[in-house]
């Protein structure tokens, strides 16, 4: 692992080095956290109007709580010791609901130490305020685009004892895609990109630059690809998944789609990075026999052809999702896609019947398909996969009744839940 020390500007001069926080304890070289440790633009602390109870040497609560630290753009390793005075099950999300640790159980007065890697990004490209990503209104103020790292502690009496946050330079997987890949920041929406970090041990950082409504063309014109290319380095990866919006009338014709994929590949290779093409998952469209039908036209096949011609790794999520959704069946897929009665979530006054977007369960299963694809393609990344998590068979989805991830309480903006997001 390569670690470094930088001096950068974020809300004033901040020296970036390993920063250590301990609940309730005043140790040499550590910052003690108390109930009055509140985040500001220059001060780490508890955030989003949440404050845990600090008892002895633990921070815990019967509600989810957030901790934020002002940091420059870059990647960071988080070392956390979970546990408190009572039994706890803690799930840790980073930034806009990136799944880092899943339901870690600790006994009363026990502890468990974990490490994970995540990243912080800003809209500016190469530090130039006049050259930046063209953010959509939903992205303004989003936790993925600010000058801080935010951690969410959620679950049954979530608790931690200490945090160490330090800068790193590790292999990075950049994700380019649409709303089926993006970090969905509001419950109950979810996408596979935000679930992906959960399956990697330290050594790989997931940098999810996907955004709702994107096509291969708009990802370029909104300066999102330029942003990725300003950051990507030799040894990194660029995962590319587009089709849902490209296939819409007057969006991106197949010939242009092919040319744009070739350009993405060329730019990644010019940077010494490895491009990986990901065919888009199917929508929830069934035929009379209860089998998934192709609603994406020739776009998945075009991507397969480009991958073969360019000798690029291909993760055929389109094929795997057909197997997955066929196995779930017509009724079972209702539990993976966004189908909810009215008033199931805040601001949701009408029923949601969405056959394109996913809840946490559906997104998690698709992320497992991506991991399976990494293993199938024998990508070098597979050495960083968490070994205790078995490989996934799309024809045998995880039982929905056995799946649980706690809901993030970030207050939605008006209309966020009720309105179906752009693909």
Buried (B, 14 or more C-beta within 10 A) or exposed (E): EEEEEEEBEBEEEBEBBBBBBBBBBEEEEBBBBBEEBBBEEEEBBBBBEBBBBBBEBBBBBEEBBBBBBBBBBBBBBBBBBBBBBBBBBBBBBBBBBBBBBBBBBBEEEBBBEBBBBBBBBBBBBEEEEEBBBEBBEBBEEBBBBBBBBBBBBBBBBBBBBBBBBBBBBBBBBBBBBBBBBBBBBBBBBBBBBBBBBBBBBBBBBBBBBBBBBBBBBBBBEBBBBBBBBBBBEEBBBBBBBBBBBBBEEEBBEBEBBBBBBBEBBEBBBEBEBBBBBBBBBBBBBBEEEEEBEBBBEEBBBBBBEBBEEBEBBBBBBBBBBBBBBBBBEEEBBBBBBBBBEEEEBEBBEEEBEBBBBBBBBBBBBBBBBBBBBBEBBEBEBEEBBEEEEEEBBBEEBEEBEEBEBBEBBBEBBEEBBBBBBBB
